[in-house]
């Protein structure tokens, strides 16, 4: 069995495709196959792929675009490796990425997948996203936002056989995928910058932000329903605003919101960690948007929360962080 199947969807990807593919084929783990799903490209993507003579490359073309989720699902059916690694056609993996992730999974037998820290870059600008690495905190934080960078992920074959991307999501199939995977196994992130994530104006998450926010709300709502958590309209509005790191309102619902989620089904995650994560993210949302409102949540702060909040870099755990302006 091949060690790693690398799944890379591409559509009209000529400007960056060759660099992305080269970063895969030059990995220190040579026992791999690279499966590129050409999702109905109308540019010279097929010609670029045809020019690459490496026998480890397999190309499948969709005559009509299926979208990112559909392309990924079709590719997952073809993966033969013991591990499945994700890549996007505009990103770059560092040479030791797969070796580091295999080593992490070998050391964490209860984990079904891991991502990594990510370096975001664009025209001389860069920012490092130091994503949450602790599996218990990841499990809790996924109730609010996506703590996994999908293009940096490596999955065990067992997880691939259990979970597929939901093709009804146009902008957030990754968040939905990891939210459902979160119910089946532990997830982690390697504490190393293993992927360079290119930021540009054509990315769906930037051009369809309102839809992405609505789909994020849908995913959060589905997770709460699975846990049997019934929130009031005010508590649900607070939940979504904290998940988006927006100004949370109404803050009067904060106490009951936290208590209802912490009282959810036993066994999902450590309740002390869950309480800390919810409180930290509430404080972060308030602090980002209205520093003057911090006093209104003082009753929620405990010494343990203060220590945790003061020693973590929250901005780097989120997906949407100070993105550069496009077209300016």
N, C-alpha and C positions, 0 to 999 in steps of 0.2 A: 504494500500500500504506500502511495506517495505520502510524504510527510505533511506537506502543506499544499492545499488548493487555494489559490489567490483569485478572488472574484472581483472583477473590475468592469462596471458598466460604463459605456462611452456613447455620447451623442454629440456630433459636431464638435469634436474634441481636438482638432488638429493643432491648435497653438501649444498645447501642453502634453499631449498624449505620449509622445516619444520619451520625454523626460520621466513621466510616471512609469512607463513600462520598463525603461532602463533601470530605474531604482528597484524594481522587483527582481529583474533577471540578474542583478548584481548582488543579491543578498548573500550573506555568508552561509545561509542554509540553501544549498544548491538543489536539494531533493524537493522540487516543487513543480506545480503546473500552474500556468497563468491562464485563466479563462476570461476572455474579454467578450462582453455582450455588446455588440454594436446595435444600439437601439434606434435603428432607422435613420442613421446620419445622412445628411444631404451635402456634406462637404467632402473633403478628401480623406476622411477617417479610414475608409476601407483600403485606400492605397497605402496609407501609412502602415496599417497592420500587415498588409501583404508584403511590405518591404522588410519585415523583421524575420530573419531566418532561424530563429531559435526554436528547436523542436518542442520546447516546453510550453510554447504559446498555442492556445486553442481559441479559435474565433467563431462565434455564433452571431449571425446577423438577423435582427428582426426587421422584416420589410416595412412594417408599420410600427411606430413607436409604442411601447407598452408603458412608458413611464418608469421612474426609478424603481418602484416597488415591484412592478411586473418583470422588469429586466433582472432584478436580483433574484426573484423567485425562480425564473427560468434557469439562471446560472447555478443556483443552489442544487438543482436537480442533477447537474453535471459534475459537481465536485466529488472527487474520489479520495481526497486526502484525509489523514487522521485529524488534521486541523484545517479550519477554513478561515482565511484571512481576508479582510475587506480592504479595498482601495478605491479611490475615485480617480478619474482620468486627469484631474488637474492638480493632484497632490504628489508628494514625494516621500518615500520611506527611506529612513537612514539605513545603511548597509546591514547593521546588526539587529534590525527591528524584530524579525521573525525569531531569531535565536533567543533574544531577550524574552519574548512573549512565551515561547515554548518552555523556557526555563521557569518562568513565573507559574505557568499552568502545572508544570510537573511538581512544583513546590506547594501548590494549593489544590490538592486533590478534590476538594469540595466545590471548586469554582468551575462554572461551565464556560466562561469567557473572560477575556480581559481586553481593555483598551490600553491607552498610554497617555502621557502628557503630550501636548500638541503645540507646535510653533505655528502660529498664524502669520502670514506674510503677504505683502502686496506692495510692489513698486518701491522698495526701500524701507517700507514700514514693517514692523513685526511686533508681535506680542505673544508671550508664552502662556498657555492655559495649563495650569497645574491642577488637573482634575482630581477630585476626591479619590483616594486610593483605598480607603478602608471599606471592605465589603459590607459591614453592618451599616455604616453611614450612607453608602450608595443605595442600599436597599430602602432606607428611610427617605432619602432625598428624592428618589424617583417618583414618589407620590406628588412632588411639586414640580420638578423639572428634570430634563434629561442630563444625567451625569456621565453618560458614555458618549464618546466621539466615534460614531459609526465607522468612518473610514479608517480609524486606527485599530479596529477590533480584530481579535482572533478568537474563534469559537471552537469548542470541541465538536466532533462529528455528532455526538449524542444530542447536543442542543440543536444543531441544524435539523436533525430529524424530527424535532418536537415543535419548532417554531418557524413560521414563515412571515414574510412582510404582508401587511394588510393593504391590498391595492386600492382600497377606498380612500386612503390618505394620500393627498397630493404633495403636501409639504412636510409632514411629520411622520412618515412611516418608520423612521428610525426610533423616535421616542416611543411610539406604540410598540415596536418590536422589543425594545429593552424593558419596557414596563411589563410586558407579558413574560419575557424571559426571567424577569425578577421574581416571578412566582414559582419558577422551576429550579433555580440554582442560584448560587452565589456569583456575584460579578465583582470585578476589580479593575484597577488601572495600574500599570507599571509606572513607577515613579521615575520616569526618564522620558526625554523628548525624542520619540521614535518616529513621529510623522510631522512633515511640514505641510500645513493646510493652507492652500492658496485662497485668498479672498478676492473676489471680483464681482462686478455688477450683474453678471448673468446668472448668478446662483439663485435657485428657486426660493430659498429662505429669505433672500433680500427683496426680490421683486414681488413676492406674495406674502408680505408680513402679516396683513390682517387675517388671511386664511390660515397661516401658520399659528397665529394666536388662538383662533377658533378651534383648530384641530388639537392644540395643546389642552384647551379647556375640556374637550371631549375625552381625551385620554385620562386626564386627572379625574374626571367624573366617573369613568369606567373603573378606575382603580378603587375609588372610594366605594362604589357599588359592590365590587367583589369582596371588599373587606366588611361589608355590611354597615358602613358608616352613613347615616342619614343626617345631612346638614340642613339647617334652615337656609333660606335664600341669602340672608346676610352673611352667614358663615361660609356658604359656598362662594359668594363674591369675594370674600376675604381670602379664601383658599386659592382662587385663581389669580388674584392680584399679587399675592406673595409668590406664587409660582412664576409669575412673569417679572418679578422684582419691580412691580409698580407700586405707587402709593397705596397702601392697604386701607380700605374703608369698607364698612365701619369698624373702627378699632374696638368698639365696645363688644364685638363678638369674639375677640381674640381668645379670651379665657375659655369659653365654651367650645370654640373651634378646636383648640389644642386638646382639651379633655376628651372630646368625642373621638378624635382620631387615636389618641393614646389608648383609649378603652376598646379599640377594635379587636378583632379575633386574636386570641393568643397564638403565639408561635410565628407570627409574621416577622417580627423583629424585636430587638430589645427595647422595652418601653422607655427606659431611661435615655437611650440614644435617640429614640424617636422624639421624645419631648425636647431634647436639646436641639435636634436638627430643626424642628418646627419653630422653636423660639428664636434660634439664630437667624433663620431665614426671614422671620417676621421683623426682627431688629434690622437686618440688612436692608429690607425693602423700605422701612421707615427711614433709616439712615441715609440711603441713597436719594430719597425723594423729598424728605422734609425733616432736616435735623431738629427743628424746633419741636417736633412731635415725640421725640424720644422720651420725654417725661411722662407721656401718656401710657407708656408700656412699662414703666419702672417696676410695677407690681409683678411683672412676669420674670424679672431678672433675679437669678440666684448666683451665689459665688461661683458655682461650677460653670454656669453659662458664661459668666464674665471671662473666666480663664479660657474656656474653649473659644469664645468669640474673639478674644484679643490675640490668640496665637494662630489663627487660621487666615488664609488669604482667600476670601470668599469670591472676589471678582474672577479669579482664575479658575474657579470650579464651574462657572456658568458658560453656556454656549454663546450668548449674545453679550459680548463685552467690548465696549468702545471700538466698534468697527470703524474703519476709515470711511470717510464719505466717498461715494462713487461719483465720478463725472464732475469733480470740482478741482 
